[in-house]
């Protein structure tokens, strides 16, 4: 993994690239369809309802299906870690020490579920799909500590040719 260095934080190239792609994608897909997702009373070990709302813009849209993706992400942030500065050694042989924040994240769970499709969605129409989903057995709950957090995110999307209009990742608490 390549890391860009910044005295205030570390940012992986993949996280940066994901943000660039999401910005580009939102400009293109919002002209075709707007997708939102809502969750009703999410719980560990029990099914819960997911509602996907879609507004189609000025042209019909053929889709292979409607899907939701859910992921659990654990993030660890250790603040003000003391490391030698990137500058040369001082005149007296002293090394300047600076404080940086170290960040690391890992997916703990990931699931994708198809909830409808295929279909031809008509221009200027709104659509609503509902489905029940369940988090994997043994999944961690949401938590936030001093140096770590576990968060859940959901994304709803339309499987369309060439691009997938989606809701973007939305955080929720379990």
C-alpha positions, -999 to 999 in steps of 0.1 A, spaced: 0 0 0 14 34 -10 9 62 15 11 99 8 28 117 37 14 147 53 25 159 87 -11 161 98 -23 127 85 -18 98 62 -41 92 32 -39 61 11 -39 66 -26 -69 43 -29 -90 64 -5 -80 95 -25 -88 78 -58 -122 67 -44 -131 103 -36 -121 115 -71 -141 87 -88 -171 94 -66 -171 131 -75 -168 123 -112 -195 97 -110 -220 119 -91 -219 145 -119 -227 118 -146 -252 96 -127 -273 124 -111 -282 135 -146 -298 100 -153 -311 89 -119 -311 99 -82 -309 70 -58 -313 72 -20 -314 45 7 -331 44 41 -328 18 68 -355 9 93 -343 -2 128 -311 -21 119 -301 -49 144 -275 -75 148 -287 -111 142 -322 -100 129 -335 -90 95 -342 -53 90 -359 -33 62 -340 -14 36 -359 11 13 -344 23 -20 -359 53 -37 -351 63 -72 -360 92 -94 -354 88 -131 -346 120 -150 -354 129 -186 -346 96 -203 -356 59 -198 -330 37 -181 -326 0 -186 -311 -18 -156 -300 -53 -148 -312 -48 -112 -313 -29 -80 -288 -38 -53 -276 -28 -18 -241 -32 -5 -233 -32 32 -199 -30 48 -185 -28 83 -153 -8 87 -130 -6 117 -108 26 118 -80 32 142 -64 67 147 -34 72 169 -29 110 174 3 129 179 28 100 173 64 114 177 87 106 147 118 122 133 112 151 109 120 146 72 145 175 74 183 172 79 200 167 112 204 200 131 238 218 136 244 201 170 234 167 157 199 171 170 170 155 152 137 175 151 108 154 163 73 161 150 38 147 159 17 130 133 -16 112 133 -15 76 121 -46 61 106 -55 26 95 -88 10 84 -100 -25 75 -133 -39 63 -147 -64 88 -178 -74 68 -191 -70 33 -223 -82 17 -242 -74 -15 -278 -83 -20 -299 -80 -52 -334 -66 -44 -351 -62 -79 -346 -64 -116 -340 -64 -145 -363 -36 -156 -368 -7 -179 -373 24 -158 -394 52 -174 -382 88 -176 -396 113 -151 -409 85 -128 -401 77 -91 -396 41 -79 -395 25 -45 -381 -9 -36 -381 -26 -2 -361 -56 10 -351 -73 42 -314 -78 48 -295 -93 77 -259 -87 88 -236 -117 89 -235 -139 120 -208 -127 144 -208 -92 130 -194 -65 153 -217 -37 166 -211 0 160 -188 15 185 -166 46 190 -137 46 214 -108 69 221 -86 55 193 -109 32 173 -143 30 158 -164 4 141 -189 18 116 -215 3 93 -223 18 58 -249 10 32 -250 19 -5 -279 13 -29 -274 12 -66 -289 5 -100 -269 -20 -121 -269 -1 -155 -248 -5 -186 -216 15 -183 -222 30 -149 -242 24 -118 -261 53 -104 -259 49 -66 -268 66 -33 -232 69 -21 -221 53 12 -244 62 41 -234 54 77 -258 37 101 -256 25 137 -262 -11 148 
